[in-house]
């Protein structure tokens, strides 16, 4: 039995009867709920002080709004969800942020548009294309949709509070995890029945 005890746009608290069931739900939420993240980056021009690999790492860690994940492809090999960047610093300096991306899908964007990526100085430029793909937390941390902010046990009841990182709504994370959990139980049942 699962009971939601509190929810806000960023957090969700609920109780689950049974420690093994609660732990399974927690693990599925962290490792098997799909989100989108920038996974490939093609550099056209980089005259910044940072090498391509460091910029790639920063872009890969940007939280991407994944609420429209069911409306887009984003599977491995698909390159339809792109983030293009073409900037030249014409002033003394320019802080490059995700707000400067041209996104191919209107609903799939970085969550925080003010995250600093790199500071360019006069005359420096950066032109690239990032490709977002679906993934899960057990593959790489950039796809983890939430953090566990509280876990306590009272008898056979587990109190869990999660906080989203911005890619999915916390209630959506739980619903997607419960669907995965149900699917896993169905497979076990099939294997037992024969």
C-alpha positions as CSV (number, residue, x, y, z in Angstrom):
1,X,0.0,0.0,0.0
2,X,1.3,3.4,-1.0
3,X,0.0,6.7,0.5
4,X,1.0,10.2,-0.6
5,X,1.5,12.4,2.5
6,X,2.7,15.7,1.0
7,X,3.5,17.2,-2.4
8,X,4.8,20.4,-3.9
9,X,5.9,21.2,-7.4
10,X,9.5,20.1,-6.4
11,X,8.9,17.4,-3.7
12,X,6.8,14.4,-3.0
13,X,6.5,12.5,0.3
14,X,4.8,9.2,0.6
15,X,4.5,6.1,2.8
16,X,4.9,2.5,1.7
17,X,4.1,-0.7,3.6
18,X,6.9,-3.1,3.4
19,X,10.6,-2.3,3.4
20,X,11.6,-4.5,0.4
21,X,8.8,-2.9,-1.7
22,X,9.8,0.6,-0.7
23,X,13.5,-0.1,-1.5
24,X,12.5,-1.5,-4.9
25,X,10.5,1.6,-5.7
26,X,13.3,3.9,-4.6
27,X,15.9,2.0,-6.7
28,X,13.6,2.1,-9.8
29,X,13.0,5.9,-9.4
30,X,16.7,6.6,-9.3
31,X,18.0,4.1,-11.9
32,X,15.2,3.2,-14.4
33,X,13.0,6.2,-15.0
34,X,13.9,7.7,-18.3
35,X,14.9,11.3,-18.8
36,X,16.6,13.3,-21.5
37,X,20.2,14.6,-21.3
38,X,22.7,16.0,-23.7
39,X,24.7,12.9,-24.8
40,X,26.6,13.9,-27.9
41,X,28.3,17.1,-28.8
42,X,29.6,18.1,-32.2
43,X,32.1,21.0,-32.1
44,X,32.4,23.2,-35.2
45,X,34.5,26.0,-33.7
46,X,36.0,26.4,-30.2
47,X,38.4,29.3,-29.6
48,X,37.6,29.4,-25.9
49,X,40.1,28.7,-23.2
50,X,38.5,25.4,-22.4
51,X,39.0,22.2,-24.4
52,X,36.1,20.4,-26.1
53,X,36.0,17.7,-23.4
54,X,35.5,20.1,-20.5
55,X,32.7,21.9,-22.3
56,X,31.1,18.6,-23.2
57,X,31.1,17.5,-19.5
58,X,29.4,20.8,-18.5
59,X,26.8,20.4,-21.2
60,X,26.1,16.8,-20.3
61,X,25.3,17.8,-16.7
62,X,22.7,20.3,-17.7
63,X,19.2,19.3,-16.5
64,X,16.9,18.9,-19.5
65,X,13.1,19.3,-19.1
66,X,11.9,15.8,-19.9
67,X,8.2,16.3,-19.3
68,X,7.6,15.8,-23.1
69,X,9.7,12.6,-23.2
70,X,6.8,10.6,-24.5
71,X,6.3,13.0,-27.4
72,X,9.9,12.8,-28.8
73,X,12.1,10.0,-30.0
74,X,15.5,10.5,-28.4
75,X,16.5,6.9,-28.6
76,X,20.2,6.0,-29.2
77,X,21.1,6.8,-32.8
78,X,18.3,9.4,-33.1
79,X,19.6,13.0,-33.4
80,X,16.4,14.9,-33.7
81,X,16.6,16.7,-30.3
82,X,19.3,19.2,-30.8
83,X,20.7,22.2,-29.0
84,X,22.7,24.6,-31.3
85,X,25.0,27.3,-30.0
86,X,26.8,29.8,-32.1
87,X,28.3,32.7,-30.2
88,X,31.1,35.2,-30.7
89,X,32.2,37.6,-28.0
90,X,32.2,41.1,-29.4
91,X,32.4,42.9,-26.0
92,X,35.1,42.5,-23.3
93,X,33.5,39.3,-22.1
94,X,30.5,37.1,-22.6
95,X,29.0,34.5,-20.2
96,X,27.6,31.7,-22.3
97,X,24.5,30.2,-20.8
98,X,21.8,27.7,-22.0
99,X,19.5,30.7,-22.8
100,X,21.6,31.1,-25.9
101,X,20.8,27.6,-27.3
102,X,18.5,27.2,-30.3
103,X,16.5,24.2,-29.4
104,X,14.9,21.9,-32.0
105,X,11.9,20.9,-29.8
106,X,10.0,23.7,-28.1
107,X,9.2,21.6,-25.0
108,X,12.6,20.1,-24.5
109,X,14.9,22.7,-23.1
110,X,17.5,23.1,-20.3
111,X,15.7,23.7,-17.0
112,X,17.9,26.5,-15.7
113,X,18.6,28.9,-18.6
114,X,21.1,30.9,-16.5
115,X,23.6,28.1,-15.7
116,X,27.1,29.4,-16.6
117,X,28.8,27.2,-19.2
118,X,31.9,29.2,-20.1
119,X,33.1,32.8,-20.1
120,X,34.4,34.0,-23.5
121,X,36.7,37.0,-23.9
122,X,36.6,39.5,-26.8
123,X,37.2,37.7,-30.1
124,X,36.6,34.2,-28.8
125,X,33.8,32.0,-30.2
126,X,32.0,28.8,-29.6
127,X,29.9,26.9,-32.2
128,X,28.5,23.5,-31.4
129,X,25.5,21.2,-31.6
130,X,24.4,19.1,-28.7
131,X,22.1,16.1,-29.1
132,X,19.8,15.0,-26.3
133,X,19.0,11.3,-25.9
134,X,16.9,9.2,-23.5
135,X,18.6,7.4,-20.8
136,X,18.4,6.0,-17.2
137,X,20.3,6.7,-14.1
138,X,21.9,3.2,-14.0
139,X,23.7,4.1,-17.2
140,X,24.9,7.6,-16.1
141,X,24.1,10.0,-13.3
142,X,23.1,12.7,-15.8
143,X,19.8,10.8,-16.4
144,X,18.8,10.5,-12.6
145,X,15.5,12.4,-12.3
146,X,15.5,12.9,-8.5
147,X,17.3,12.9,-5.2
148,X,16.2,11.0,-2.1
149,X,15.8,13.7,0.6
150,X,14.4,11.6,3.4
151,X,14.0,7.9,4.2
152,X,12.8,6.6,7.6
153,X,11.3,3.4,8.9
154,X,8.6,3.1,11.4
155,X,7.7,-0.6,12.0
156,X,6.9,-2.0,8.5
157,X,6.1,1.5,7.1
158,X,8.7,3.4,5.2
159,X,8.4,7.2,4.8
160,X,10.1,8.5,1.7
161,X,10.5,12.0,0.5
162,X,12.0,12.8,-3.0
163,X,13.0,16.0,-4.6
164,X,13.1,16.3,-8.4
165,X,16.1,17.8,-10.1
166,X,13.8,19.6,-12.6
167,X,13.6,17.2,-15.5
168,X,10.3,15.5,-14.4
169,X,7.6,16.4,-11.9
170,X,8.0,14.3,-8.7
171,X,4.6,12.7,-9.0
172,X,5.5,11.7,-12.6
173,X,8.7,10.1,-11.4
174,X,6.8,8.0,-8.9
175,X,4.1,7.0,-11.4
176,X,6.7,6.0,-14.0
177,X,8.6,4.0,-11.4
178,X,5.4,2.2,-10.3
179,X,4.7,1.3,-13.9
180,X,8.2,-0.2,-14.2
181,X,7.7,-2.0,-10.9
182,X,4.4,-3.5,-12.0
183,X,6.0,-4.6,-15.3
184,X,8.8,-6.3,-13.4
185,X,6.3,-8.1,-11.2
186,X,4.4,-9.2,-14.3
187,X,7.6,-10.7,-15.7
188,X,8.2,-12.6,-12.5
189,X,4.7,-13.9,-12.5
190,X,5.1,-15.1,-16.2
191,X,8.3,-16.9,-15.3
192,X,6.6,-18.6,-12.3
193,X,3.5,-19.7,-14.2
194,X,5.6,-20.9,-17.1
